[in-house]
Amino acid sequence: MLIIFSILLWVVDARAKQVKTMDEMTWKDALIFGIGQMLALIPGVSRSGATIMGGMIFGLDRRVATEFSFFLAIPTMFGATVLDLYKNWHLLSAADLPVFAVGFIAAFVSAYLAVAALLK
């Protein structure tokens, strides 16, 4: 599925012509993104790739689709984090805080660099 959706994203990117800004997006555009995000339930399908492709199919510029996809990830990732903390609260200790801090910083920096490169 990863290979299939990668090819689909490449084809959609090559054919996308219409440009919109984030300010021009409607609730229908946001709904399309949400439906695209549901495709990520299929094993091997990237959540961000599915939402970006869905946005571009319906006329959003790659930059706008990518930006909105990452905004859409915030509640998804937050919810997953809260659920994981709830399930594994008993495994955490104060001694783990430095490890989590290093992991958080490394993830933030690498995500920032990846998004910056993707948007170029």
C-alpha positions in Angstrom: 0.0 0.0 0.0 2.9 2.3 0.7 4.2 2.0 -2.8 0.7 2.3 -4.3 -0.1 5.5 -2.4 3.4 6.9 -3.1 2.7 6.5 -6.8 -0.8 8.0 -6.5 0.7 11.0 -4.6 3.3 11.5 -7.3 0.6 11.4 -10.1 -1.7 13.8 -8.2 1.2 16.2 -7.6 2.1 16.2 -11.3 -1.5 17.0 -12.3 -2.6 19.5 -9.6 -3.1 23.0 -11.1 -5.6 24.9 -9.0 -4.2 27.0 -6.2 -6.0 28.1 -3.0 -4.8 29.7 0.2 -5.6 28.6 3.7 -8.0 31.6 4.1 -10.0 30.4 1.1 -10.6 26.9 2.5 -14.2 26.0 3.5 -15.6 23.5 5.9 -16.1 21.2 2.9 -12.4 21.3 2.2 -11.7 20.4 5.8 -14.1 17.6 5.6 -12.4 16.2 2.5 -9.1 16.3 4.4 -10.8 14.3 7.2 -12.0 11.7 4.8 -8.5 11.5 3.3 -7.1 11.0 6.8 -9.4 8.0 7.2 -7.5 6.2 4.4 -4.5 6.1 6.8 -6.4 3.3 8.7 -5.3 1.1 5.9 -1.9 -0.5 6.9 0.9 1.1 4.9 -0.9 4.3 4.1 0.7 7.5 5.4 -1.7 9.8 7.2 -0.1 12.9 6.0 0.3 11.5 2.5 -3.4 10.6 2.3 -4.5 14.0 3.5 -2.2 15.9 1.2 -3.2 13.8 -1.8 -6.9 14.3 -0.9 -6.5 18.0 -0.7 -4.6 18.2 -4.0 -7.2 16.0 -5.8 -9.8 18.6 -4.8 -7.8 21.6 -6.0 -5.6 22.7 -3.1 -2.0 23.8 -3.8 0.6 21.4 -2.5 1.9 23.9 0.0 -1.6 24.6 1.4 -2.5 20.9 1.5 0.8 20.1 3.3 0.3 22.9 5.8 -3.3 21.9 6.6 -2.3 18.3 6.9 0.2 19.1 9.6 -2.4 21.3 11.4 -4.8 18.3 11.2 -2.1 16.1 12.8 -2.1 18.2 16.0 -5.4 16.9 17.6 -4.7 13.4 16.2 -1.2 13.2 17.8 -2.4 14.9 21.0 -5.2 12.4 21.4 -2.9 9.4 20.7 -0.4 10.8 23.3 -3.1 11.2 25.9 -4.4 7.7 25.3 -1.0 6.2 25.5 -0.1 8.1 28.7 -3.4 6.9 30.3 -2.7 3.3 29.4 0.9 3.3 30.5 0.9 5.7 33.4 2.1 3.0 35.8 5.3 2.6 33.7 6.4 6.2 34.0 8.9 7.6 36.6 10.6 10.9 37.2 13.9 9.3 36.1 12.4 9.1 32.5 12.0 12.9 32.1 15.5 13.5 30.6 15.0 10.7 28.1 11.6 12.2 27.1 13.1 15.7 26.9 15.8 14.6 24.5 13.3 12.6 22.4 10.9 15.6 22.3 13.7 17.9 21.1 15.0 15.5 18.5 11.5 14.8 17.2 10.7 18.5 17.0 14.0 19.5 15.2 13.8 16.6 12.7 10.1 17.3 12.0 10.8 20.9 11.5 13.6 20.2 9.0 11.5 17.6 7.2 8.6 19.9 6.8 10.8 22.8 5.7 12.4 20.6 3.1 9.1 19.2 1.9 7.6 22.7 1.5 10.6 23.7 -0.7 
